[in-house]
Amino acid sequence: MRLTARVPATSANLGPGFDCFGLALDLCNEVTIDTEGEPGVSWEGEGADELATDGTDMVSRAMRFAQGKVAGGRGTGVHALPPLHLHGVNRIPLERGLGSSAAATVAGIALVYAFFDLADGEPNPLAAFPLAAFSLAAEFEGHPDNAAAAVFGGFTIVTDGGLVRRFDPHPDLRPVVLIPEDVRLSTEDARRALPTQVLLDDAVFNASHAALTVAALLHEPALLLAALRDRLHQDVRLSLVPEVREVFELLRSKEVPVCVSGAGPSLLAFEDIGHQVPDPGEGWRAVRISVRSAGVEIVRAV
C-alpha cells in the first residue's frame, strides 16, 4: 500500500488570538509511506539534511503514538503497521513559526488512520478522521492551534477544551509570509520567555482585538490593521529577535497589517491595493501565498 498525506503550513495566534486562532496556508508538505518499499526514512526539501532518518523524526514518532490509539479501538482487522518506507517532501521551513511540527504530526496521524481504514476494508475511509485526528495531534503536540488549521484548513478557532470551529476567510485576503533565512526560534524557547501572569487591562485588550480579528478575517479585511494588535506574546517574542522586530515595525509604519506567525520568527502580513509589503531586504524571503481551504488530504497510489 502506498499513501501520501498532504498537509498545509499554518500560522497560529494571528496577533491577539494567542493559542486559539489558526490559518492554513497554501504551502504543503507531503509525506508518503510505502509498505512495499525498502524500510527506512528519507527526506527532500526544507531541512532535508538535518532531519533524522532513524525513526526519531516527528512524523515517525506521531505514527507510533497514533498506532496504539487507533488500532487499540478496533475489534478486528489489522492492528500494527508493517515495515515501510517513509519519504517526506518538505516545503514548510523548520522552526520559522509556520507549523512545520504540526504538519509532521498531522501527516503521521492521518497516515495511520488511512492505513488502518483501508487495510480493514472500511467502505468510507477517514469518515470519522478529522475530529479524532485533531484530538490526537493536539495531545501529541501539547497545544491545538496549528493542529486545528492543519487538519481542517481555512481559519480555525479552538478552545482549550478541544472545541473547534472552522470558517472560510474573506476571499480578498492577500497574505504575505516574511521568512528570515538565518533566524530560527523554537516554540519551546518562545514559550519559555512568556510571562505567567498578565494585567487585567491587557487581557481585556486582547479579548476585544481577538473578536475584531475574527470580524476582519471573515467579513472586513480593512479592519486588520487595527485588529492585529496584541499585549500577551508578540512584544516578548520580538525582543528575542531584534532583526525581526525592525521589519515588523517597518510594516506597521507603512500601515500594513502584520503579526508574528506562530511563535516566530516569521511574520504574516496582509496586503491590499493601497498598502503593499515593502522589500524586507537581504536575508528575507517574502512569499505571497493563498489561504488554503482544505486541511490534510490523503492520496492513495493506484
N, C-alpha and C positions, 0 to 999 in steps of 0.2 A: 504494500500500500504506500502511495506517495501523496502527501498532503502538504499544502502551503498555507501558512497564516500570513495575512497582510494586515498590518496594524499601523494606525496613523501616529504621527507626532502629536503631542498635546502641550498646551500652555495652560498652566494652572494659576489660581489666585486671581489673575486679571485685576490687579490693584487691590481693591478693598475686599474681594471675595476670598480671603485667606482660608485655605484648606477646604473650600466648598465649591468654587467655580472651576470649570474646565472647558477648554475649547479645542476641538480636534482640527488639525491642520493637514492639508493635502501633501504630506511628505511621509512616505510609508517605508517601514522595514518589512522584509519578507523572510520568513523562516520556513524551511522545508524539511520534513522528515521523510525518510525512505527506508522502509523495513526490508527492502531487498538490496540496499547499498552496503558497502563496507562500513562496519560500525566505527563511529568516530564523530568528530565535530570540526567544522571548518567555517571560515568567515571571509567575506569580502566587503569592501566599502569602508565606512567610517569605523575607526577603531579596530580594523581587522588584525593589525599587528600587535595589539595589546590585550585582546580578549582571550580568555582561557580556552584551550582545546582539550582539556582533560575531564570535562563533565562538571566543572565547578562554575561555569558561566551561569548567568541569571536565567536564561531560557531552560537549561537543563535542570537547574535547581527547582524552578517553578513546575516543571513537568513531574519531577519526583514528588514534590509537595502535593500536586493535584492528583497523582495516580492513586494513592491510597484513599483519598476522599471520594473520588469519582467511582473507582472500582468497588470500594467497600460497600457502597449502597446498592449494588446490583446482586440480585439473587442468582442469576445465571449468566452464562456467557464468559467472555474474555475478562481476566482480572489483572493482567500485567502487560506492560509494554514489552515487545520483543526487542532484541538488539536492532539498532537502526543507525543510519547516518543522519546527522543534523547539519544543515548548511544555512547560514544566515547571510542575507544581503542587507547591509545597514546603510540607511540614508540619513538617519537621525544622529546628529553629533552627540558624543558622550559627555556627560557632566556639563551640559550647557543650559539646563532648565527647560528642555523640550521633551521630557517624558521618555527618555531612552530606556530607563529601567522599567517603567510601566509598560512600554511596548514589548519588552522582552518577557515580562511576567505574563501579560495577557496572551502573547503568542504561545508561550508554553502551555498555559492552562487551556486555551482554545484548541490546541492540537491534541491534547489528551482527551478532551470531551469529544472531539470529532472522531478520533481513532476508536474509542470505545463504542460510540454510537454506531459507526459503520461496521466495526467488527462484530457487533451484536445483531446486525441486520435491522437496526431501527428504521422504520419506514419514513420518519421525518427527522433526520439527524439534526442536532443542535436546536430542536424546537424549544427546549427549556434552557438553552445555553446562556443567554445574556445575563440574566439576574444571578444565576448560580455562579457563573464565571466571574462576574464583578465582585461578588461576595468573597470568593476565594482570592482574587487578585488584591483586594483591599486588605484582607487578612495577611497575605504574604508580604505586601509592601509596607503595611503599617499605617497608611494614610490613603484615602479613597479618591482624591480629586482627579489626579491624572488617570487612574484606572477607569473611572466613570466615563470620561471622554474617549478613552481608547476603546472601550467596549461598545459604547452607544453612539459615538460620533456627535457632531453638532456642538451645541452649547449645553453643558450639564450643570445641574446644581445637586449637591449631595449633602446629607446631614450626617452627623457623627453616629447616628443610629442606622445608617445604611440606606435610607430612603433616597432614591434617585429620580430626578425628572430631567428629561431631555427636550430641547427646543431647537427649532430651526432658526438660526440668526437672520437678521435682516440681509437681504440679497446685496445691498450696497456696501457691505463691509469689505474693506480692502486691507487685509493685514500685511504687514511687513515685519519679518523677523530679522533682527540685527544680531549677528553671532560674532563674538570676539574670537579670533583664530587661536590666540595663545593664552587665553584666560579660562580657567575652569573653576568651578565651585561645587563641591559635592553637596548633596541635600543634607547630609548629616552635619557638615560644618556650618551650613547656612542656618539650620535649625538650632544648633547649639548656641549660636550668637543671639538668639531672640530672648527678650525679657520674659519672665514667667508671669508677670502681672502687668496690667495696663490701666491707665486712668479711665475713669468713667466717661469723661468728655471724649476721649479717643475711641472708646467703644461705640458711643453714640455716633460719632463722626463716621466710623466705618460702616455701621449699620445703615445709615442714610445713604452713603455713597454706594454701598453694595446694591441697595434697592434701585438707585438711579442707574447703575451699570446694567442691571437686567433690562430696564426700560430702553436704555441706549442700544444694547446689543440686539434686542428683539424688534424695536419699533422706531428708534430715532437716533441713528449713529452720530448726529451732530452734537449729542449730549456727552459723547465720550470724553472730551477734553475735561469737562467738569467732573465727570463721574469717576474716572480712573485715578482717584486720589486715595491715599492710604496713610494710616498712622500706626499700623501694627508691625509691619515687617520690612517695607521697602527701604526706608532710610538705613536701617541696621544692615541690611544686605548690601546696599550700595556702598556703605562705608568700608566693606571688606574688599571692594574692587573699585578704587577711585577712578580708574580709567574708564570704567563703565558709567560711573556717575556723571562724568563730563559729557558723554554722549546723551545720557538721559536728560540732563539739564539743557543741552543744546536743543533737543527736540521739543521740550516744554517751552523754551523761549521762542520757538518757531510756531507755537500753538498746534503742534502735532500731538494727538493723544498717544500716550506711551505708558507702559507699565513694565515691571520686571517680570520676565517669563518664568513662572515657577519659582524655584529657589535662585534663579540666575545662573550665570551672568548674562545670558541673552536677554534682549529687550524685545517686547512686542509692541509695535506701533500700528496706527491705523491712518491711512491716507484718505484725503478727499480731494476734490478738484482744486480747492484753494490752498491746500496745505500738503506739500509733498515732503517725504523723508529726504533730508539732505544727505549727501555722501558722508558717511561717518569717518572716512579716512583709511589710511593703511592699517592693516591688521583686523579689518572687519569684513564680514560678508553681509550684505543686505539682500534678503531673499523675499521677493514678492510672491505671496502664496495664497491659495484659496482656503476657506473653511471647508473641511471635509464632512459631508453629511453622514457618510457611513462610518461605523466603527470597525472593529475587527471583522475580517472576512476569511472564510476557509475555501480553498480551491483544491479539488481532488484531481490528480492527473488520471487520464483515461487512456 
